[in-house]
Amino acid sequence: MIWSAAIKKLRGTDLESKKLFRLKGGNQLMTDAFAARLGEKVYLGCPVTAIEHGASGATVTYREFGQQKKLDADYLVSCISFVMLRQLPITPAWPEAKAFVIREMPYYTRTRIVFQCRTRFWKTDNVSPNWLPPDPRLNEMWSLTDEVKHRVPFS
C-alpha cells in the first residue's frame, strides 16, 4: 500500500484515482522489449549462484548450459526475489540494515480471481472496465481479454 501511494504521489495522481493502465498483451512484453534492446547483454536461463561485490564493481557467478561462469561488471542491478537472494552466497556479507530487510521481508502469493461476463457490458454502457471495488479484499479489477481470441464469441 505504501509503494502504491508513493507511485501515485510521484505521478501526481490522487490516492483514490480510478485511472488504471496495463500493457496490451501482458507485462511480459515489457521484459521482452528490454531483452530485445539489450541483446546479448541479457543472459536468459542462467541461474545466478553467487555474488561478490565491492567498491570497484561486482562479480556474478552463474550457470550456463551446466557450466559455471563469472561475469565482472561495474554495477549490478538485481531483480532477484528476496527468497532467492537469501539462498545465494554474497561476499562480503550485506551491511546489517540491508541484510535485515533481505532476511525479514515476507514472501507471499496473491490469489487472482477472474470474473467472467456474458457480454462486454462496459462497452455498451460506456463505463470503464477498470475498477476499484468497495471490498478491499478484491483489489483492482480490469479487462484482460481484449486481444485474446475467444472460443465462444461475445455478443
C-alpha positions as CSV (number, residue, x, y, z in Angstrom):
1,M,0.0,0.0,0.0
2,I,2.9,2.4,0.8
3,W,4.5,1.6,-2.6
4,S,1.2,2.2,-4.4
5,A,0.6,5.5,-2.6
6,A,4.2,6.7,-3.3
7,I,3.9,5.9,-7.0
8,K,0.5,7.7,-7.2
9,K,2.1,10.7,-5.5
10,L,5.1,10.7,-7.8
11,R,2.8,10.5,-10.8
12,G,0.7,13.4,-9.4
13,T,-2.4,11.2,-9.1
14,D,-4.7,11.3,-6.2
15,L,-4.8,8.2,-3.9
16,E,-8.3,7.2,-4.9
17,S,-7.7,7.5,-8.7
18,K,-9.7,5.1,-10.8
19,K,-7.2,5.5,-13.8
20,L,-5.5,2.2,-14.2
21,F,-3.2,1.2,-17.0
22,R,-1.8,-2.0,-18.4
23,L,0.3,-3.2,-21.3
24,K,-1.8,-4.7,-24.1
25,G,-0.6,-8.3,-24.4
26,G,0.7,-8.5,-20.8
27,N,3.6,-7.4,-18.7
28,Q,5.9,-9.9,-20.4
29,L,6.0,-7.6,-23.4
30,M,8.0,-5.1,-21.3
31,T,10.7,-7.6,-20.3
32,D,10.8,-8.9,-23.9
33,A,11.4,-5.3,-25.1
34,F,14.2,-4.8,-22.6
35,A,15.8,-8.1,-23.7
36,A,15.5,-7.2,-27.4
37,R,17.1,-3.8,-26.9
38,L,19.9,-5.1,-24.7
39,G,20.5,-8.1,-26.9
40,E,23.5,-10.3,-25.9
41,K,23.8,-8.4,-22.6
42,V,20.8,-10.4,-21.3
43,Y,21.5,-14.0,-20.2
44,L,18.3,-16.0,-20.1
45,G,18.1,-19.3,-18.4
46,C,21.3,-18.7,-16.5
47,P,20.7,-19.0,-12.7
48,V,22.9,-16.9,-10.5
49,T,24.8,-19.0,-8.0
50,A,26.9,-16.3,-6.1
51,I,27.5,-12.6,-6.0
52,E,30.7,-10.8,-5.0
53,H,30.6,-7.0,-4.6
54,G,33.0,-4.2,-3.7
55,A,33.8,-0.6,-4.2
56,S,35.0,-1.1,-7.7
57,G,32.3,-3.4,-9.1
58,A,30.6,-6.8,-8.8
59,T,31.2,-10.3,-10.0
60,V,28.2,-12.6,-10.7
61,T,28.8,-16.3,-10.8
62,Y,26.1,-18.1,-12.8
63,R,25.4,-21.4,-14.6
64,E,25.1,-21.5,-18.4
65,F,24.3,-24.8,-20.1
66,G,25.6,-26.6,-17.0
67,Q,28.9,-24.7,-16.9
68,Q,29.9,-22.4,-14.1
69,K,30.8,-18.9,-15.4
70,K,31.7,-15.5,-14.0
71,L,30.8,-12.0,-15.2
72,D,32.5,-8.9,-13.9
73,A,30.7,-5.5,-14.1
74,D,31.0,-2.0,-12.8
75,Y,27.4,-2.2,-11.4
76,L,24.9,-5.0,-10.6
77,V,21.2,-4.3,-10.7
78,S,19.4,-7.3,-9.1
79,C,15.8,-8.2,-9.7
80,I,16.2,-11.4,-7.8
81,S,13.4,-12.0,-5.2
82,F,14.5,-11.9,-1.6
83,V,13.5,-15.5,-1.2
84,M,16.1,-16.5,-3.8
85,L,18.6,-13.8,-2.8
86,R,18.6,-15.3,0.8
87,Q,19.9,-18.6,-0.7
88,L,22.9,-17.1,-2.5
89,P,26.4,-16.7,-1.1
90,I,27.1,-13.0,-1.0
91,T,30.7,-11.8,-0.5
92,P,31.3,-9.7,1.5
93,A,28.1,-10.1,3.5
94,W,25.5,-7.3,3.2
95,P,25.6,-4.4,5.6
96,E,23.3,-5.3,8.6
97,A,20.5,-3.0,7.7
98,K,20.3,-4.4,4.1
99,A,20.7,-8.0,5.4
100,F,17.8,-7.4,7.9
101,V,15.4,-6.4,5.1
102,I,16.5,-9.3,2.8
103,R,16.2,-11.8,5.7
104,E,12.9,-10.5,7.1
105,M,10.9,-9.5,4.1
106,P,8.0,-11.9,3.9
107,Y,7.1,-13.7,0.7
108,Y,3.5,-14.2,-0.3
109,T,1.5,-15.3,-3.2
110,R,-1.5,-13.4,-4.5
111,T,-4.7,-15.1,-5.5
112,R,-6.3,-13.7,-8.6
113,I,-10.0,-14.0,-9.0
114,V,-11.5,-14.0,-12.5
115,F,-15.0,-12.7,-13.1
116,Q,-16.4,-13.8,-16.4
117,C,-19.3,-11.9,-18.1
118,R,-21.5,-13.0,-21.0
119,T,-21.0,-9.6,-22.7
120,R,-18.6,-6.7,-22.7
121,F,-21.2,-4.6,-21.0
122,W,-18.7,-1.8,-20.2
123,K,-18.5,-1.0,-23.9
124,T,-22.3,-0.6,-24.4
125,D,-22.9,1.0,-21.0
126,N,-20.0,3.4,-21.6
127,V,-18.2,2.6,-18.3
128,S,-14.6,1.8,-17.7
129,P,-13.7,-1.9,-17.2
130,N,-11.0,-0.6,-14.8
131,W,-12.5,-0.7,-11.3
132,L,-11.5,-0.3,-7.7
133,P,-14.2,-2.3,-5.9
134,P,-15.6,-1.3,-2.5
135,D,-14.4,-4.5,-0.9
136,P,-10.6,-4.2,-0.2
137,R,-10.2,-7.9,-0.5
138,L,-10.9,-7.7,-4.2
139,N,-8.2,-5.1,-5.0
140,E,-8.2,-3.7,-8.6
141,M,-10.1,-5.1,-11.5
142,W,-9.6,-4.7,-15.2
143,S,-10.4,-6.2,-18.5
144,L,-7.8,-8.6,-19.7
145,T,-9.2,-10.2,-22.8
146,D,-9.4,-7.5,-25.5
147,E,-6.6,-9.1,-27.6
148,V,-7.4,-12.8,-26.8
149,K,-9.5,-14.8,-29.3
150,H,-12.4,-16.4,-27.6
151,R,-13.8,-19.9,-28.3
152,V,-17.3,-18.6,-27.6
153,P,-17.8,-15.3,-29.3
154,F,-19.2,-12.4,-27.3
155,S,-22.4,-10.8,-28.5
